[in-house]
Amino acid sequence: MVQGPINRPKDGIARALRRDRNRLVARYSFTMNWMFTRPGTPVRFEKGEPCCHIFPVRCGEIERHRAGA
């Protein structure tokens, strides 16, 4: 699972939209989608600043959880 940095608010954007990544396509690039709170206001990530949080989840775990298993 990939989401915005945890406990790192950023002025001008509300949050990164979370997405689940399939391990079979993990070698390919992907985009992070953000919700902007002030359109027209520049938002910049500085070098070394976290831009996402990658949280490993065992394959099938999300589906099992949703099914109530």
N, CA, C and O atoms as a GROMACS GRO file, in nm:
protein
  276
    1MET      N    1   0.086  -0.116   0.000
    1MET     CA    2   0.000   0.000   0.000
    1MET      C    3   0.091   0.123   0.000
    1MET      O    4   0.192   0.126   0.070
    2VAL      N    5   0.054   0.221  -0.078
    2VAL     CA    6   0.131   0.346  -0.086
    2VAL      C    7   0.037   0.460  -0.050
    2VAL      O    8  -0.076   0.468  -0.099
    3GLN      N    9   0.085   0.549   0.036
    3GLN     CA   10   0.006   0.665   0.076
    3GLN      C   11   0.099   0.781   0.103
    3GLN      O   12   0.221   0.767   0.092
    4GLY      N   13   0.043   0.895   0.139
    4GLY     CA   14   0.125   1.010   0.171
    4GLY      C   15   0.203   0.988   0.299
    4GLY      O   16   0.170   0.897   0.376
    5PRO      N   17   0.307   1.069   0.323
    5PRO     CA   18   0.386   1.054   0.444
    5PRO      C   19   0.301   1.064   0.570
    5PRO      O   20   0.213   1.150   0.580
    6ILE      N   21   0.325   0.977   0.664
    6ILE     CA   22   0.249   0.974   0.788
    6ILE      C   23   0.294   1.088   0.880
    6ILE      O   24   0.413   1.109   0.899
    7ASN      N   25   0.198   1.160   0.935
    7ASN     CA   26   0.223   1.270   1.030
    7ASN      C   27   0.315   1.378   0.971
    7ASN      O   28   0.395   1.437   1.044
    8ARG      N   29   0.303   1.403   0.842
    8ARG     CA   30   0.383   1.507   0.777
    8ARG      C   31   0.291   1.596   0.692
    8ARG      O   32   0.294   1.588   0.570
    9PRO      N   33   0.208   1.682   0.758
    9PRO     CA   34   0.120   1.769   0.679
    9PRO      C   35   0.202   1.863   0.592
    9PRO      O   36   0.315   1.899   0.626
   10LYS      N   37   0.144   1.903   0.482
   10LYS     CA   38   0.212   1.993   0.389
   10LYS      C   39   0.114   2.102   0.349
   10LYS      O   40   0.001   2.074   0.310
   11ASP      N   41   0.158   2.226   0.357
   11ASP     CA   42   0.074   2.340   0.323
   11ASP      C   43   0.036   2.337   0.175
   11ASP      O   44   0.123   2.321   0.089
   12GLY      N   45  -0.092   2.352   0.147
   12GLY     CA   46  -0.141   2.360   0.010
   12GLY      C   47  -0.197   2.230  -0.044
   12GLY      O   48  -0.265   2.230  -0.147
   13ILE      N   49  -0.170   2.119   0.023
   13ILE     CA   50  -0.227   1.991  -0.017
   13ILE      C   51  -0.283   1.922   0.106
   13ILE      O   52  -0.227   1.932   0.215
   14ALA      N   53  -0.393   1.851   0.088
   14ALA     CA   54  -0.460   1.788   0.201
   14ALA      C   55  -0.401   1.651   0.232
   14ALA      O   56  -0.365   1.623   0.346
   15ARG      N   57  -0.392   1.567   0.131
   15ARG     CA   58  -0.341   1.433   0.154
   15ARG      C   59  -0.317   1.366   0.020
   15ARG      O   60  -0.376   1.402  -0.082
   16ALA      N   61  -0.231   1.270   0.024
   16ALA     CA   62  -0.212   1.187  -0.095
   16ALA      C   63  -0.322   1.083  -0.096
   16ALA      O   64  -0.358   1.029   0.008
   17LEU      N   65  -0.375   1.056  -0.211
   17LEU     CA   66  -0.479   0.955  -0.223
   17LEU      C   67  -0.414   0.818  -0.218
   17LEU      O   68  -0.325   0.789  -0.298
   18ARG      N   69  -0.458   0.734  -0.126
   18ARG     CA   70  -0.397   0.604  -0.104
   18ARG      C   71  -0.423   0.511  -0.221
   18ARG      O   72  -0.530   0.517  -0.283
   19ARG      N   73  -0.327   0.425  -0.251
   19ARG     CA   74  -0.346   0.327  -0.356
   19ARG      C   75  -0.279   0.196  -0.318
   19ARG      O   76  -0.176   0.194  -0.250
   20ASP      N   77  -0.339   0.089  -0.361
   20ASP     CA   78  -0.283  -0.043  -0.337
   20ASP      C   79  -0.201  -0.081  -0.459
   20ASP      O   80  -0.244  -0.061  -0.573
   21ARG      N   81  -0.084  -0.136  -0.436
   21ARG     CA   82   0.005  -0.177  -0.544
   21ARG      C   83   0.013  -0.329  -0.546
   21ARG      O   84   0.028  -0.392  -0.441
   22ASN      N   85   0.005  -0.386  -0.663
   22ASN     CA   86   0.020  -0.530  -0.678
   22ASN      C   87   0.170  -0.560  -0.690
   22ASN      O   88   0.240  -0.495  -0.768
   23ARG      N   89   0.218  -0.656  -0.615
   23ARG     CA   90   0.361  -0.687  -0.616
   23ARG      C   91   0.409  -0.732  -0.753
   23ARG      O   92   0.528  -0.721  -0.783
   24LEU      N   93   0.319  -0.782  -0.835
   24LEU     CA   94   0.359  -0.831  -0.966
   24LEU      C   95   0.396  -0.717  -1.061
   24LEU      O   96   0.467  -0.739  -1.159
   25VAL      N   97   0.347  -0.597  -1.033
   25VAL     CA   98   0.381  -0.482  -1.117
   25VAL      C   99   0.466  -0.380  -1.041
   25VAL      O  100   0.480  -0.267  -1.086
   26ALA      N  101   0.522  -0.419  -0.928
   26ALA     CA  102   0.597  -0.327  -0.842
   26ALA      C  103   0.723  -0.272  -0.911
   26ALA      O  104   0.773  -0.168  -0.870
   27ARG      N  105   0.772  -0.340  -1.011
   27ARG     CA  106   0.894  -0.292  -1.077
   27ARG      C  107   0.867  -0.175  -1.170
   27ARG      O  108   0.961  -0.112  -1.219
   28TYR      N  109   0.739  -0.144  -1.195
   28TYR     CA  110   0.703  -0.032  -1.282
   28TYR      C  111   0.675   0.092  -1.200
   28TYR      O  112   0.641   0.083  -1.082
   29SER      N  113   0.688   0.208  -1.261
   29SER     CA  114   0.662   0.333  -1.189
   29SER      C  115   0.512   0.352  -1.168
   29SER      O  116   0.430   0.284  -1.229
   30PHE      N  117   0.477   0.446  -1.082
   30PHE     CA  118   0.337   0.479  -1.056
   30PHE      C  119   0.331   0.626  -1.017
   30PHE      O  120   0.434   0.688  -0.991
   31THR      N  121   0.213   0.679  -1.012
   31THR     CA  122   0.196   0.820  -0.977
   31THR      C  123   0.134   0.833  -0.839
   31THR      O  124   0.057   0.748  -0.796
   32MET      N  125   0.169   0.940  -0.771
   32MET     CA  126   0.105   0.976  -0.645
   32MET      C  127   0.006   1.087  -0.680
   32MET      O  128   0.041   1.184  -0.747
   33ASN      N  129  -0.117   1.073  -0.635
   33ASN     CA  130  -0.221   1.172  -0.662
   33ASN      C  131  -0.254   1.246  -0.533
   33ASN      O  132  -0.282   1.184  -0.430
   34TRP      N  133  -0.250   1.377  -0.539
   34TRP     CA  134  -0.272   1.461  -0.422
   34TRP      C  135  -0.399   1.544  -0.437
   34TRP      O  136  -0.438   1.578  -0.549
   35MET      N  137  -0.463   1.577  -0.326
   35MET     CA  138  -0.578   1.666  -0.325
   35MET      C  139  -0.527   1.806  -0.285
   35MET      O  140  -0.482   1.827  -0.172
   36PHE      N  141  -0.534   1.898  -0.378
   36PHE     CA  142  -0.486   2.034  -0.352
   36PHE      C  143  -0.594   2.114  -0.281
   36PHE      O  144  -0.711   2.107  -0.318
   37THR      N  145  -0.554   2.190  -0.178
   37THR     CA  146  -0.649   2.268  -0.100
   37THR      C  147  -0.654   2.414  -0.144
   37THR      O  148  -0.752   2.483  -0.116
   38ARG      N  149  -0.549   2.460  -0.212
   38ARG     CA  150  -0.546   2.597  -0.261
   38ARG      C  151  -0.498   2.597  -0.406
   38ARG      O  152  -0.379   2.614  -0.432
   39PRO      N  153  -0.590   2.579  -0.500
   39PRO     CA  154  -0.550   2.576  -0.641
   39PRO      C  155  -0.472   2.702  -0.679
   39PRO      O  156  -0.505   2.812  -0.635
   40GLY      N  157  -0.370   2.684  -0.760
   40GLY     CA  158  -0.288   2.796  -0.804
   40GLY      C  159  -0.172   2.827  -0.711
   40GLY      O  160  -0.084   2.906  -0.746
   41THR      N  161  -0.170   2.765  -0.592
   41THR     CA  162  -0.059   2.785  -0.498
   41THR      C  163   0.045   2.677  -0.522
   41THR      O  164   0.013   2.559  -0.515
   42PRO      N  165   0.169   2.716  -0.550
   42PRO     CA  166   0.273   2.615  -0.576
   42PRO      C  167   0.300   2.529  -0.452
   42PRO      O  168   0.303   2.580  -0.340
   43VAL      N  169   0.319   2.402  -0.473
   43VAL     CA  170   0.356   2.308  -0.367
   43VAL      C  171   0.486   2.243  -0.411
   43VAL      O  172   0.496   2.193  -0.522
   44ARG      N  173   0.585   2.245  -0.324
   44ARG     CA  174   0.717   2.193  -0.360
   44ARG      C  175   0.765   2.094  -0.256
   44ARG      O  176   0.755   2.118  -0.136
   45PHE      N  177   0.817   1.982  -0.303
   45PHE     CA  178   0.883   1.886  -0.216
   45PHE      C  179   1.033   1.908  -0.228
   45PHE      O  180   1.089   1.900  -0.337
   46GLU      N  181   1.096   1.938  -0.117
   46GLU     CA  182   1.240   1.963  -0.117
   46GLU      C  183   1.317   1.831  -0.124
   46GLU      O  184   1.264   1.726  -0.088
   47LYS      N  185   1.439   1.837  -0.169
   47LYS     CA  186   1.526   1.720  -0.177
   47LYS      C  187   1.537   1.657  -0.038
   47LYS      O  188   1.567   1.726   0.060
   48GLY      N  189   1.514   1.527  -0.030
   48GLY     CA  190   1.523   1.456   0.096
   48GLY      C  191   1.394   1.454   0.177
   48GLY      O  192   1.383   1.378   0.274
   49GLU      N  193   1.296   1.534   0.139
   49GLU     CA  194   1.168   1.538   0.209
   49GLU      C  195   1.084   1.417   0.167
   49GLU      O  196   1.076   1.386   0.048
   50PRO      N  197   1.022   1.348   0.262
   50PRO     CA  198   0.940   1.232   0.222
   50PRO      C  199   0.820   1.275   0.139
   50PRO      O  200   0.754   1.375   0.168
   51CYS      N  201   0.794   1.197   0.034
   51CYS     CA  202   0.680   1.228  -0.052
   51CYS      C  203   0.577   1.115  -0.050
   51CYS      O  204   0.468   1.130  -0.104
   52CYS      N  205   0.611   1.002   0.014
   52CYS     CA  206   0.514   0.893   0.025
   52CYS      C  207   0.558   0.796   0.136
   52CYS      O  208   0.671   0.802   0.185
   53HIS      N  209   0.466   0.710   0.173
   53HIS     CA  210   0.491   0.606   0.272
   53HIS      C  211   0.453   0.474   0.207
   53HIS      O  212   0.340   0.456   0.161
   54ILE      N  213   0.547   0.381   0.204
   54ILE     CA  214   0.521   0.249   0.146
   54ILE      C  215   0.504   0.151   0.261
   54ILE      O  216   0.595   0.132   0.342
   55PHE      N  217   0.387   0.089   0.266
   55PHE     CA  218   0.353  -0.002   0.374
   55PHE      C  219   0.328  -0.141   0.315
   55PHE      O  220   0.226  -0.162   0.249
   56PRO      N  221   0.421  -0.236   0.337
   56PRO     CA  222   0.404  -0.369   0.278
   56PRO      C  223   0.284  -0.443   0.339
   56PRO      O  224   0.265  -0.444   0.461
   57VAL      N  225   0.205  -0.504   0.254
   57VAL     CA  226   0.090  -0.584   0.295
   57VAL      C  227   0.100  -0.718   0.224
   57VAL      O  228   0.122  -0.723   0.103
   58ARG      N  229   0.083  -0.826   0.298
   58ARG     CA  230   0.091  -0.959   0.240
   58ARG      C  231  -0.017  -0.978   0.133
   58ARG      O  232  -0.132  -0.936   0.153
   59CYS      N  233   0.019  -1.039   0.021
   59CYS     CA  234  -0.076  -1.061  -0.088
   59CYS      C  235  -0.202  -1.130  -0.038
   59CYS      O  236  -0.195  -1.228   0.036
   60GLY      N  237  -0.317  -1.078  -0.077
   60GLY     CA  238  -0.444  -1.136  -0.040
   60GLY      C  239  -0.497  -1.091   0.095
   60GLY      O  240  -0.612  -1.119   0.128
   61GLU      N  241  -0.415  -1.023   0.175
   61GLU     CA  242  -0.456  -0.983   0.310
   61GLU      C  243  -0.572  -0.882   0.307
   61GLU      O  244  -0.664  -0.892   0.388
   62ILE      N  245  -0.567  -0.787   0.216
   62ILE     CA  246  -0.673  -0.686   0.208
   62ILE      C  247  -0.804  -0.753   0.168
   62ILE      O  248  -0.909  -0.723   0.224
   63GLU      N  249  -0.799  -0.843   0.070
   63GLU     CA  250  -0.920  -0.912   0.027
   63GLU      C  251  -0.978  -0.996   0.140
   63GLU      O  252  -1.100  -0.999   0.158
   64ARG      N  253  -0.894  -1.065   0.215
   64ARG     CA  254  -0.941  -1.146   0.328
   64ARG      C  255  -1.007  -1.057   0.434
   64ARG      O  256  -1.110  -1.095   0.492
   65HIS      N  257  -0.950  -0.941   0.459
   65HIS     CA  258  -1.004  -0.848   0.557
   65HIS      C  259  -1.141  -0.796   0.512
   65HIS      O  260  -1.235  -0.790   0.591
   66ARG      N  261  -1.151  -0.759   0.384
   66ARG     CA  262  -1.278  -0.708   0.330
   66ARG      C  263  -1.386  -0.814   0.334
   66ARG      O  264  -1.504  -0.782   0.351
   67ALA      N  265  -1.347  -0.941   0.316
   67ALA     CA  266  -1.445  -1.050   0.316
   67ALA      C  267  -1.485  -1.089   0.459
   67ALA      O  268  -1.578  -1.169   0.478
   68GLY      N  269  -1.416  -1.034   0.558
   68GLY     CA  270  -1.449  -1.064   0.696
   68GLY      C  271  -1.388  -1.192   0.747
   68GLY      O  272  -1.433  -1.247   0.848
   69ALA      N  273  -1.285  -1.240   0.678
   69ALA     CA  274  -1.219  -1.366   0.721
   69ALA      C  275  -1.125  -1.341   0.836
   69ALA      O  276  -1.061  -1.434   0.885
   0.00000   0.00000   0.00000
